[in-house]
Amino acid sequence: MTRARIDAALRLAAAGRGGTVAAPRRLRIRQTVAVGDPQAPFATFLGILDHHGALDDDGMVRPEVGLISMGDHFDWGDPGDRVAAAADGELLLTWLALHPPEQVCILIGNHDLARVGELWDLSDHEFATALRAADDVREHGASEDAFKRAWPRFFSAEQVARDLSTFRASQRALVEALLRARRFKAACALEGALFVHAGVTRYELAQLGLREDATAEAIAAALDAALDAACAQLGQAPLSLGQLHVPGTGAYEGRGMFYHRPTLDAGRLTGERPWRRFDPRELPPGLTQVVGHVRDAKCVSELQRWSAVPAARDGPVRHLIVEGDRGRYAHGAPPATGRHAAVMVFVDNGMGKIAHPAEYRLLDAGRRTVAEPLV
């Protein structure tokens, strides 16, 4: 029956490509799950949901289940995967948007923003030309300087060949449509926790005009208002959210909270803000955040002094707890903490790297525990 449910979802996504209209459903949500960056084949994503009992026979998310997609729906795989990855990103987003917004929350990530940022006005032909030139640098030793002269809008050939490599103009049109329909969210709040692609620090709260003790609900509302305001420039210029999100240029890579990774390496936190990384001691105390964007290996590397992980691996939910100048990074859902602790839960669990759906764990978003499969 698993394959039948996945096939039904694939058919729904293909049929819905002409428009994204939420299907009317009677919802009876008793569990909401958060799923990390779906940078993997669409069938893999569906297989994970089905393994956890979240997929219905009609190919939709079950009416008893809510879903939070943590952002970054594009750009995965090796060069040989590009055609499939380009199509699957659109199918996945289309399928998510077929659900009512009160059931499925679609968070926006840096790869989604790139479609209306760095890539806001490129045609398919122009990007294909840039990608061939970038591949020549990366794979055949062509000149990076020559690439930069030909494509001064991009920071590097590596950025094009790896981070933007599955772009299609139709993806941009879909992202724009979802932004205009307010189906993309910058953040959402559930049971006192903030869900956002890569995390906020006290710096972002100051940019929003919020106090350090702002609630998750207030932060989510302010971030969504900032995203809505930025959408006034859609199709006219690269989408920017001020200091919250600065699209990349030929001079620098994209910066801001949608790129955030925690680091204890002060050398990475230099120069003009906003940064692509943050000092975890800047996390707002008393706030629990659930984020995607960062896999285990990167966390272990950047948080080495605080890490209790013997060996990084894809699959598990992870957490970081910061109290004052001390912190601890470990696998699993976070334990109970004092009310002044800053808590970050990581759910980008390497979806494209797992061998079986059972290896990839989801978060019960309301309870902040590892989700058990629904029966």
C-alpha positions in Angstrom: 0.0 0.0 0.0 3.0 2.3 0.6 3.8 2.5 -3.1 0.1 3.2 -3.9 0.0 6.2 -1.6 3.3 7.6 -2.9 2.1 7.2 -6.5 -1.2 8.9 -5.7 0.8 11.9 -4.2 3.0 12.0 -7.3 -0.1 12.1 -9.6 -1.6 14.9 -7.5 1.5 17.0 -7.7 1.8 16.5 -11.5 -1.9 17.4 -12.0 -1.5 20.5 -9.8 1.4 22.1 -11.6 -0.9 24.5 -13.5 -2.0 26.1 -10.2 -1.7 25.8 -6.5 -5.2 25.7 -4.9 -5.7 24.3 -1.5 -8.1 21.3 -1.6 -11.1 21.5 0.8 -10.6 19.1 3.7 -12.1 18.4 7.1 -9.2 18.4 9.4 -8.8 16.6 12.7 -5.2 17.4 13.5 -3.9 15.5 16.5 -0.2 15.6 15.7 2.0 18.2 13.8 5.4 17.0 12.5 8.3 19.2 11.4 10.4 17.8 8.5 13.8 19.1 7.7 15.1 20.4 4.4 13.5 18.2 1.6 16.6 18.4 -0.6 16.1 14.9 -1.9 13.9 13.0 -4.5 10.3 13.8 -4.0 9.6 10.1 -3.7 12.0 9.9 -0.8 10.2 12.7 1.0 6.9 11.0 0.5 8.3 7.7 1.7 9.4 9.3 4.9 6.0 10.8 5.5 4.4 7.4 4.7 6.7 5.5 7.0 5.6 7.9 9.8 1.9 7.3 9.0 1.4 10.8 7.7 0.3 10.0 4.1 -3.3 9.2 3.3 -4.5 6.8 0.6 -5.5 9.7 -1.6 -1.9 10.9 -1.7 -2.5 13.9 0.6 -1.3 14.4 4.2 -3.7 12.6 6.5 -6.4 14.9 8.0 -5.1 14.0 11.5 -1.6 15.3 10.7 -0.2 18.8 10.4 3.1 19.4 8.6 5.8 22.0 8.8 8.2 22.0 5.9 11.4 23.7 7.1 12.5 25.3 3.8 15.0 24.7 1.0 13.0 22.7 -1.5 15.6 23.0 -4.3 19.2 22.1 -5.2 20.3 18.6 -4.2 22.3 15.8 -5.7 25.2 15.4 -8.1 25.4 16.9 -11.6 23.7 13.8 -13.0 20.7 14.5 -10.7 20.0 18.0 -11.9 17.2 17.3 -14.3 15.3 15.2 -11.8 16.1 17.5 -8.9 14.8 20.5 -10.9 11.5 18.8 -11.6 11.1 17.3 -8.1 11.5 20.6 -6.4 8.6 22.1 -8.3 6.5 18.9 -7.7 7.2 19.0 -4.0 6.3 22.6 -3.5 3.1 22.2 -5.7 2.0 19.2 -3.6 2.6 21.0 -0.3 0.6 24.0 -1.5 -2.4 21.8 -2.4 -3.0 21.4 1.3 -4.8 24.0 3.4 -2.4 26.5 5.1 -3.8 25.5 8.5 -2.6 22.0 7.8 0.7 22.5 6.0 3.0 25.4 6.8 5.7 26.0 4.1 8.7 27.9 5.5 11.0 29.6 3.1 14.7 28.8 3.0 17.8 30.4 1.4 17.6 28.1 -1.7 13.9 29.1 -2.2 14.8 32.8 -1.8 17.6 32.5 -4.3 15.0 31.9 -7.0 13.7 35.5 -6.4 17.1 36.8 -5.2 20.3 36.1 -7.1 18.2 34.5 -10.0 15.4 37.0 -10.1 15.7 37.9 -13.8 17.7 35.1 -15.4 16.2 33.1 -18.3 16.7 29.3 -18.6 19.1 29.9 -21.5 21.2 32.4 -19.6 21.5 30.2 -16.5 22.3 27.1 -18.6 25.2 29.1 -20.2 26.4 30.2 -16.7 26.1 26.7 -15.4 28.3 25.2 -18.2 30.9 27.8 -17.5 30.8 27.1 -13.8 31.1 23.3 -14.5 34.2 24.0 -16.6 35.8 25.8 -13.7 34.8 23.1 -11.1 35.4 20.0 -13.2 38.0 21.0 -15.9 40.1 23.6 -14.3 38.9 26.6 -16.3 39.7 30.1 -15.1 37.6 31.4 -12.1 38.6 34.9 -13.1 37.3 34.4 -16.6 34.0 33.1 -15.2 33.7 36.1 -12.9 34.3 38.5 -15.9 31.6 36.7 -17.9 29.2 36.4 -15.0 29.9 39.3 -12.6 26.5 38.9 -10.8 27.7 35.6 -9.2 30.1 35.3 -6.3 31.8 32.2 -7.6 31.6 29.3 -10.0 31.2 27.0 -7.0 28.1 28.8 -6.0 26.5 28.3 -9.4 27.6 24.7 -9.9 26.6 23.5 -6.4 24.2 25.8 -4.6 22.1 27.0 -7.5 22.6 24.2 -10.0 19.0 23.0 -10.5 17.4 26.4 -11.2 14.6 26.8 -13.8 12.6 29.9 -14.5 9.4 27.9 -13.8 10.7 27.5 -10.2 10.9 31.2 -9.9 7.4 31.6 -11.2 6.2 29.1 -8.6 8.0 30.7 -5.7 6.7 34.1 -6.7 3.1 32.7 -6.9 3.4 31.2 -3.4 4.9 34.4 -2.0 2.0 36.5 -3.5 -0.5 34.0 -2.1 1.2 34.2 1.3 1.7 30.4 1.3 5.4 30.8 2.0 6.1 31.8 5.6 9.2 33.3 7.1 8.4 31.6 10.4 5.5 30.0 12.4 4.9 29.4 16.1 3.4 26.4 17.7 3.0 25.7 21.5 5.4 28.5 22.3 8.2 27.4 20.0 9.5 29.3 16.9 9.9 27.4 13.6 12.2 29.1 11.2 14.6 27.9 8.5 17.9 28.8 10.2 17.3 30.6 13.4 17.2 34.1 14.9 19.6 35.8 17.4 19.3 38.9 19.5 20.6 40.8 16.4 17.6 39.9 14.3 15.2 40.7 17.1 16.7 44.2 17.3 16.2 44.5 13.5 12.6 43.7 14.0 12.2 46.1 16.9 11.5 43.3 19.3 12.8 42.8 22.9 15.0 39.9 23.7 12.2 38.2 25.6 9.7 38.4 22.7 7.4 35.4 22.4 7.7 33.0 19.5 4.3 34.2 18.3 5.4 37.8 18.2 8.7 36.9 16.4 6.9 34.8 13.8 4.3 37.6 13.2 7.1 40.2 12.7 9.1 38.0 10.4 6.0 37.3 8.3 5.2 41.0 8.1 8.8 41.7 6.9 8.5 39.0 4.2 5.1 40.4 3.1 6.5 43.9 2.8 9.5 42.7 0.8 7.2 41.0 -1.7 6.2 44.4 -3.0 9.4 44.3 -5.1 8.8 40.9 -6.6 9.8 40.8 -10.2 11.4 44.3 -10.0 14.6 43.6 -8.1 16.3 40.8 -6.1 14.1 40.1 -3.0 15.7 41.6 0.1 14.5 41.7 3.7 16.9 44.4 4.9 19.4 43.0 7.3 17.4 39.8 7.7 18.2 38.6 4.2 20.7 40.1 1.8 20.8 38.3 -1.6 24.2 37.4 -2.9 26.1 39.5 -5.4 29.4 39.3 -7.3 31.0 40.7 -4.2 29.6 38.4 -1.5 27.4 35.4 -0.9 23.9 35.8 0.5 23.8 36.7 4.1 21.4 36.9 7.0 19.2 34.7 9.2 18.2 32.3 6.4 21.9 31.2 6.1 22.5 30.9 9.8 24.7 28.2 11.2 26.0 28.3 14.8 29.7 28.5 15.3 32.2 28.8 18.2 34.9 29.9 15.8 35.2 33.7 16.4 37.2 34.0 13.2 34.1 33.3 11.2 32.2 36.2 12.8 34.1 39.1 11.4 33.3 42.0 9.1 30.0 43.8 8.5 26.8 42.2 9.7 24.6 40.4 8.8 26.7 37.2 8.9 26.1 33.7 7.5 27.0 32.2 10.9 26.2 33.3 14.5 27.6 32.9 18.0 25.2 30.6 19.8 25.6 32.7 22.9 23.5 35.3 21.0 20.4 33.1 21.0 17.6 34.7 22.8 17.3 33.2 26.3 14.1 31.4 27.1 13.2 30.8 23.5 13.0 27.4 21.8 13.6 27.4 18.1 13.2 24.6 15.6 15.4 25.0 12.5 16.5 23.2 9.4 19.5 24.2 7.2 22.2 22.5 9.2 23.2 18.9 9.2 24.9 17.0 12.0 28.4 17.0 10.5 28.4 20.8 10.2 27.1 21.2 13.8 29.7 18.8 15.2 32.5 20.7 13.3 31.3 24.2 14.3 30.4 23.4 17.9 33.2 21.0 18.6 33.9 22.2 22.2 30.2 21.8 23.1 29.5 18.6 21.2 28.5 15.4 23.0 28.3 13.5 19.6 30.9 10.9 19.2 30.4 10.7 15.4 28.2 12.7 13.1 25.5 10.9 11.1 22.4 11.7 9.1 19.0 10.8 10.4 18.5 11.8 14.0 16.9 15.0 15.4 19.5 17.0 17.4 19.5 19.9 19.9 21.6 22.6 21.3 21.1 24.1 24.8 22.8 27.4 25.7 22.8 28.8 29.2 25.0 31.9 29.6 28.5 31.1 28.2 28.0 27.3 28.3 26.3 25.0 25.8 25.8 21.4 24.9 25.0 19.9 21.5 23.7 16.4 21.3 21.5 13.9 19.4 17.8 13.6 20.3 15.0 15.9 21.3 15.9 18.5 24.0 15.4 17.6 27.6 13.6 19.9 30.0 15.6 23.1 30.7 15.4 26.2 32.9 13.3 29.1 31.7 16.4 31.1 30.9 18.0 28.5 28.6 18.1 29.1 24.8 17.1 25.9 23.0 17.7 25.1 19.3 16.3 21.9 17.8 17.8 20.8 14.4 15.7 18.8 12.0 17.7 19.0 8.7 18.7 15.3 9.1 20.3 14.7 5.7 17.2 13.5 3.8 19.1 12.9 0.6 21.8 10.8 2.3 19.7 8.1 4.2 19.3 4.6 3.0 15.8 3.9 4.3 12.9 6.2 5.5 13.1 4.7 9.0 16.5 6.3 9.4 15.1 9.8 9.0 13.4 11.1 12.2 10.7 13.7 12.3 10.0 16.1 15.2 6.6 16.1 17.0 6.3 19.9 16.7 3.8 20.4 19.5 5.6 18.2 22.1 9.1 18.8 20.8 9.9 15.1 21.0 11.0 12.6 18.3 7.8 11.8 16.4 6.5 8.2 16.7 4.7 6.9 13.6 0.9 7.3 13.6 -1.1 4.1 13.4 
